[in-house]
Every structure is written in structure tokens, then in C-alpha cells.
Amino acid sequence: MDQARDDRVAAVAALEEPTRRRVYDHVARQPEAVTRDEAATALGLPRTTAAFHLDRLADAGLLDVVFERRSGRSGPGAGRPAKLYRRSTRQVQVSIPERQYELAAGLLAAALADADRTGQKPRSILDRRARQLGRRIGQAVREGQNKGRVDLDTALQVLEDQGFEPRTDGTSIYLGNCPFHTLARQHQELVCGMNLSLLTGLLDGLATTELRARLNPTPDHCCVHLEPRR
């Protein structure tokens, strides 16, 4: 199970409760961090209710907690710092099925920047950067497990964590979801080529030498298919 994705879903679910959503919206609109009393007064809530929802939002990572002395005094007699809340800088995004448009945007922007600087073709730079990124992801997993290479189950889990929804027939791996779905529909050759490079690099990084990535567009599936090397 992808814990990071579970945390994102939980954070969004925390806003389902109407009062908690009001509390979050109020804090998010304030230029400075707010206290429990300030939130309670502004929203017409009991202090204990405001405190409960503020702490739940902080636990979900949607608010940051800071401690400040509002009096401006310091030293002995200044009193205890007040507990204040402000919107977290954490960005929470949940997509079902999983999408990775931010990853694609980063690769595309970097390729254009490199092309402007070097004069090389953006497409070749994009494919190279995608392959390098995939290799880094695979190497990080392999090094984290302290293995020279990973087994098929680990490779499937990595693909699942990246949003590809892998399915295997025992030898080949079919990818049930394209994390770049909308982009791939609009710019199929460019995005599917980037995806092929990304997954080729991922397999290299995982040292999964039994598999290779190959373009094989199939309706309702990712355009890349992982098959045994021959």
C-alpha cells in the first residue's frame, strides 16, 4: 500500500466535515497565524470545538502549528507562548485514477530550459531526462532494500506506487493506468515516448534485466508494455 497516497486521501477526507472545512478556510484566508480563541470568535464556535478542529487539521498536515508571544515581551514574566495555526505549505492532491501531471510538467519544463541553453532538440532531452529520472527512482528502491537487483513483486509494487496499476500474467506486465492520460491523448507520440523512456530507466535502476519496456498502445491501458527480454 502507498502510504503517501493514503495520507493524501486522509488529508482531503478531513475537510469533508463542514465545520472543519469552515475552520480551514478561515485560517487559510488570514495573513497571519491565528489562535484558537481568534478562530472561535470569528466563526461563532465554542473554543473547545475550534481547538478540536484546528488540531485535527494540523494532524492531517493541512495546518502548521507555531508558538508565539503575542505581547511582544520576552524573558521571565512574559508568559507562555500562544499556540497558533496557519495554512501548511504542503500541497495535497488526490486523483482517482492516479495521475502524475506534475512529474510530466517538470520533465517538459526542464527539457525546454535545456534546449534553450544548449540548442539541442527538446524531444531528445526530454527522453534522456525521463530515463534518468526513472533510473533514479529504481536505484533508490534497490539501494533502500540493499539488493543488487529486485524481484518481480518489488517491481510490481514500485509500478503501483507510481500509479501504473500493473497486472502480470506471470511473464509480462500490463499497465492498467496511464498516469499521463490526458496529456497522452492530446500529444500521444511525445508523451508515450517520454513514458517509454521513464519506464526503461526505471527497469535499469531496479536492475530487472528480465524485462524490457516496449510501446504497445492498447485501449484503456498505458501505452507501454513490459515484456520478457528475448
Buried (B, 14 or more C-beta within 10 A) or exposed (E): EBEEBEBBBBBBEBBEEEEBBBBBEBBEEBEEBBBBEBBBEBBEBEEEBBBBBBBBBBEBBBBBBEEEEEEEEEEEEEEEEBBBBBBBEEEBEEEEEBBBBEBBEEBBEBBEEBBEEEEEEBBEBBBBBBBBBBBEBBBEBBEEEEEEEBEBEBBBBBBBBBBBBBEBEEEBBBBBBBBBBEBBEEBEEBBBBBBBBBBBBBBBBBBBEEBBBBEBEEEEBBBBBBBEEE
